[in-house]
Amino acid sequence: MMEELKVQIKYESSQAAKLSKEASIAFENNQRSEGKTLMKEAVAASKKCQELIKQFNELNLTIK
């Protein structure tokens, strides 16, 4: 379970960073609509990552 959470956390973190970078590029290219969509997806991935980290920490506390 712990390893599964670690993998999911890494994935969501990577997705958030990638989408945020793509959004920044879209904004730089005056593609505001695409940039907004990508940034919303980045925020969603970031929130998912935070939830997974919380689960990981709670699970870690119950194991110790």
C-alpha positions in Angstrom: 0.0 0.0 0.0 2.8 2.4 0.9 4.7 1.8 -2.4 1.5 2.2 -4.3 0.9 5.6 -2.7 4.5 6.6 -3.4 4.1 5.8 -7.1 0.8 7.7 -7.3 2.3 10.7 -5.5 5.2 10.8 -7.9 2.8 10.5 -10.9 0.4 13.3 -9.8 3.3 15.5 -8.9 4.9 15.0 -12.3 1.6 15.7 -14.0 1.0 18.9 -12.0 4.5 20.2 -13.0 4.1 19.2 -16.7 0.6 20.7 -17.0 1.7 23.9 -15.3 4.6 24.3 -17.6 2.4 23.7 -20.6 -0.1 26.2 -19.3 2.7 28.8 -18.9 3.8 28.2 -22.5 0.2 28.6 -23.7 -0.1 31.9 -21.8 3.2 33.1 -23.3 1.8 32.3 -26.8 -1.4 34.2 -26.0 -3.5 31.0 -26.0 -5.4 32.0 -22.9 -8.2 29.5 -23.2 -5.8 26.6 -23.5 -3.7 28.0 -20.8 -6.6 28.2 -18.4 -7.7 24.7 -19.2 -4.2 23.3 -18.6 -3.8 25.3 -15.4 -7.1 23.9 -14.0 -5.8 20.4 -14.8 -2.5 21.2 -13.1 -4.4 22.5 -10.0 -6.5 19.3 -9.9 -3.4 17.1 -10.2 -1.7 19.1 -7.4 -4.8 18.7 -5.1 -4.8 15.0 -5.8 -1.2 14.8 -5.0 -1.8 16.6 -1.7 -4.6 14.2 -0.8 -2.3 11.3 -1.5 0.4 12.7 0.6 -2.1 13.2 3.5 -3.2 9.5 3.1 0.5 8.4 3.0 1.3 10.3 6.2 -1.8 9.0 8.0 -1.0 5.5 7.0 2.6 6.0 8.0 1.5 7.1 11.5 -0.8 4.1 12.0 2.1 1.7 11.1 4.6 3.2 13.5 
